[in-house]
Amino acid sequence: MDYLLTETGKLELENLVKGRSLYAFDFDGTLAKIVREHHAARLSRPIRFWLEKLAQRAPAAIISGRSVEDLQSRVGTVVPHLIGNHGSEGPHTREEDRQQVRETCRAWLQSVTDRFHDELAHCGVSIEDKSYSLSFHYRTVEHREEARVLITRVIGALSPSPRIVLGKSVVNVMPPTASHKGTALLEYMRRLDCSLALYVGDDETDEDVFALQDSRILTVRVGKKNGSSARYFLKRQVEITAVLRFLVEGGTHGLHTWSGCHDQGVSRPAQRPNEPV
């Protein structure tokens, strides 16, 4: 992995700016800082500002483990393309496939509630029902190893056996038929007629994109990690601001608006941004 904010990395970003590129990001730990309370995550003012400017000029997407409804409450209309539940929720998936995933998750939740409610509550583990996936949160738990052992036991009782994706103090489970972030990104590139893409993430869930090893996709991980398949890394989450600003106004070319970057097929007029104080 190489550091993105170098001359070499910036040249890679400039190549994206010159083409028809999709700019996609994870939310927690990437666009928003990781916080103790899952529901308190939000975009900082500078990131919201530059993200909105980017989305006015080119296709921008958020591909998150959160539900689309949750993302909308935090992002609003800043980003037009929101893909939730690790890639399984969004207009790129067929309704019959989404229905099957929802039914599986509903059955899982009922089973977990019937069999393990008291144990999970006593341990302090909370279950987030996102319709298309379940998340077991233990960030605020005092005895974390005990919580992990319990979660492993609960997940082992689920049928059909889920796809498991580990996060930061969270264990996500998805039906084996659900789409993942990699397939979602590729489908959005096709739908939006993008020949190139940037994807930035910070977690194990993002390795589904990094592992594609697709030369058309510039992959960036927040935080350097041995074994990651991402091509580049950022040292800290706050560096996302510098990346967004560079894409909007940096480099030798700058970012130019092109039509077809939104679902409506209408591009917005390009204006030079005024950075917030």
C-alpha positions in Angstrom: 0.0 0.0 0.0 1.2 3.5 -0.9 0.3 6.8 0.8 -2.3 8.6 -1.4 -1.3 12.2 -0.6 1.9 12.1 -2.6 2.7 13.2 -6.1 2.1 9.7 -7.4 -1.2 9.4 -5.6 -2.3 12.8 -6.7 -1.5 11.9 -10.3 -3.8 8.9 -9.9 -6.6 11.3 -8.6 -6.0 13.6 -11.6 -6.5 10.7 -14.0 -9.9 10.1 -12.4 -10.8 13.8 -12.7 -10.1 13.7 -16.4 -12.4 10.8 -17.1 -16.0 9.7 -16.5 -15.5 8.6 -12.9 -17.7 7.5 -10.0 -16.6 8.7 -6.6 -17.8 6.3 -3.9 -17.2 6.3 -0.1 -18.0 4.3 3.0 -19.6 6.3 5.7 -18.5 5.4 9.3 -14.7 5.8 9.7 -14.4 7.3 6.2 -16.7 10.3 5.7 -17.6 10.4 9.4 -15.5 9.8 12.4 -16.0 6.6 14.4 -17.9 7.6 17.6 -18.7 5.7 20.8 -22.5 5.9 20.2 -23.3 4.5 16.7 -26.3 6.8 16.3 -24.2 10.0 16.9 -22.1 9.7 13.7 -22.3 12.7 11.4 -20.5 14.5 8.6 -18.2 17.4 9.7 -18.9 20.7 8.2 -15.8 20.7 5.9 -16.4 17.2 4.6 -20.1 18.0 4.0 -19.1 21.1 2.1 -16.6 19.5 -0.2 -18.6 16.3 -0.7 -21.6 18.4 -1.9 -19.3 20.3 -4.3 -18.0 17.0 -5.6 -21.5 15.5 -6.0 -22.6 18.6 -8.0 -20.0 17.9 -10.6 -19.7 14.2 -10.9 -21.4 11.0 -9.8 -21.0 10.4 -6.1 -22.2 7.5 -3.9 -22.0 6.3 -0.4 -21.9 2.5 0.1 -22.4 1.8 3.7 -23.4 -0.8 6.2 -26.1 1.5 7.4 -29.6 1.4 5.9 -30.5 3.8 3.2 -33.0 5.5 5.5 -30.3 6.0 8.1 -27.9 7.4 5.6 -30.6 9.8 4.3 -31.1 11.2 7.8 -27.3 12.0 8.0 -26.5 13.0 4.5 -29.8 14.5 3.2 -29.5 15.5 -0.5 -25.7 16.0 -0.4 -25.1 12.7 -2.2 -27.6 11.5 -4.8 -26.7 7.8 -4.7 -27.0 5.9 -1.4 -26.4 2.2 -1.2 -27.1 0.6 2.2 -26.6 -2.7 4.1 -23.2 -3.4 2.7 -24.4 -3.2 -0.9 -27.6 -5.2 -0.7 -30.0 -2.2 -0.4 -30.6 0.1 -3.3 -32.2 0.5 -6.7 -29.5 -1.7 -8.3 -31.0 -4.8 -6.8 -34.1 -6.6 -7.9 -37.2 -6.4 -5.7 -37.6 -10.1 -5.5 -34.0 -10.5 -4.3 -34.5 -7.7 -1.7 -37.6 -9.4 -0.5 -35.8 -12.7 0.0 -33.1 -11.0 2.0 -35.6 -9.2 4.1 -37.5 -12.4 4.9 -34.3 -14.1 6.0 -33.3 -11.3 8.3 -36.8 -11.1 9.8 -36.6 -14.9 10.6 -33.1 -14.4 12.1 -34.2 -11.6 14.3 -37.2 -13.5 15.6 -35.0 -16.5 16.4 -32.4 -14.4 18.2 -35.0 -12.6 20.2 -36.7 -15.8 21.2 -33.5 -17.6 22.2 -30.9 -15.1 23.2 -32.7 -11.8 24.2 -31.9 -12.1 28.0 -28.3 -13.1 27.5 -27.6 -10.3 25.0 -29.3 -7.7 27.2 -27.3 -8.9 30.2 -24.1 -8.7 28.3 -24.9 -5.2 26.9 -24.9 -6.3 23.2 -27.4 -4.4 21.1 -28.9 -5.7 17.9 -29.6 -3.3 15.0 -32.2 -4.5 12.6 -31.5 -3.0 9.2 -34.0 -5.1 7.3 -31.4 -6.4 4.9 -28.8 -7.3 7.6 -28.4 -7.5 11.3 -25.6 -5.8 13.3 -24.4 -6.9 16.8 -22.9 -3.8 18.5 -20.6 -4.1 21.5 -18.7 -0.8 21.5 -20.0 0.3 24.9 -19.7 -3.2 26.5 -17.5 -3.5 29.5 -16.5 -7.2 29.1 -15.8 -7.2 25.4 -14.3 -10.7 25.1 -17.4 -12.1 26.8 -19.6 -10.2 24.3 -17.6 -11.5 21.3 -18.0 -15.1 22.5 -21.7 -14.7 23.0 -22.2 -13.1 19.5 -20.2 -15.9 17.9 -22.5 -18.4 19.6 -25.7 -16.5 18.6 -24.5 -16.3 14.9 -23.6 -20.0 14.9 -27.3 -20.8 15.6 -28.6 -18.8 12.6 -30.0 -20.7 9.6 -29.2 -20.3 6.8 -25.6 -19.7 7.8 -24.9 -16.0 7.3 -22.1 -14.1 5.6 -20.2 -12.5 8.4 -18.4 -9.2 8.1 -16.4 -7.9 11.1 -16.4 -4.2 11.8 -15.1 -1.9 14.6 -16.8 -3.2 17.7 -19.6 -4.6 15.5 -20.4 -7.9 13.8 -22.5 -7.7 10.7 -24.5 -10.7 9.4 -26.0 -10.9 5.9 -27.9 -13.6 4.1 -25.6 -15.5 1.7 -27.6 -14.3 -1.3 -27.2 -10.6 -0.5 -25.1 -8.4 -2.7 -21.9 -6.9 -1.3 -20.1 -3.6 -1.7 -18.0 -4.8 -4.6 -20.9 -5.9 -6.7 -22.8 -2.7 -5.9 -20.0 -0.5 -7.0 -19.5 -2.3 -10.3 -23.3 -2.1 -11.0 -23.3 1.6 -10.3 -20.4 2.1 -12.6 -22.4 0.4 -15.3 -25.7 2.2 -14.5 -24.0 5.6 -14.5 -21.7 4.9 -17.5 -18.5 5.4 -15.6 -15.3 3.9 -16.9 -13.3 4.7 -13.8 -14.1 4.9 -10.0 -12.6 5.9 -6.7 -13.6 4.0 -3.6 -12.5 4.9 -0.1 -13.2 2.8 3.0 -11.8 1.9 6.3 -13.0 -1.5 7.4 -13.2 -5.2 6.6 -16.5 -4.6 4.9 -14.7 -2.5 2.3 -12.3 -5.3 1.4 -15.1 -6.6 -0.9 -14.3 -3.6 -3.1 -10.5 -3.7 -2.6 -10.3 -7.4 -3.4 -11.8 -6.8 -6.9 -8.3 -5.8 -8.0 -10.0 -4.0 -10.9 -7.6 -1.6 -12.7 -10.4 0.8 -13.3 -11.0 1.3 -9.6 -8.6 3.4 -7.4 -9.0 1.9 -4.0 -8.0 3.7 -0.8 -8.1 2.5 2.8 -8.3 4.9 5.8 -5.6 3.6 8.0 -2.7 1.4 6.7 -3.2 -2.3 7.3 -1.1 -5.3 6.4 -3.0 -7.7 4.3 -5.5 -5.1 2.9 -6.0 -5.3 -0.9 -6.4 -1.5 -1.2 -3.8 0.1 -3.5 -3.4 3.3 -1.4 -4.0 4.4 2.2 -4.7 7.6 4.1 -3.1 8.0 7.6 -6.2 9.5 9.3 -9.9 10.0 8.6 -9.6 13.8 8.6 -7.5 13.5 5.4 -10.7 12.8 3.5 -11.2 16.6 3.5 -8.0 17.1 1.5 -8.9 14.3 -1.0 -12.4 15.8 -1.6 -11.0 19.3 -2.0 -8.3 18.1 -4.4 -10.9 16.4 -6.5 -13.0 19.5 -6.7 -10.4 22.2 -7.3 -6.9 20.8 -7.1 -4.5 19.3 -9.6 -3.7 20.8 -13.0 -7.1 20.1 -14.5 -9.8 20.6 -11.9 -13.1 18.8 -11.9 -15.5 19.7 -14.7 -19.2 19.0 -14.6 -20.5 16.5 -17.2 -24.1 15.5 -17.9 -25.5 12.2 -16.8 -23.9 12.3 -13.3 -27.3 12.1 -11.6 -30.3 9.9 -11.9 -32.2 12.7 -13.5 -29.5 13.1 -16.1 -29.3 16.8 -15.4 -26.0 18.3 -14.4 -25.8 21.3 -12.1 -23.9 24.4 -13.1 -20.3 24.4 -12.0 -19.3 27.1 -9.5 -16.0 27.7 -7.8 -16.6 26.8 -4.2 -16.1 29.1 -1.3 -14.6 27.1 1.5 -16.4 27.4 4.9 -14.6 29.1 7.6 
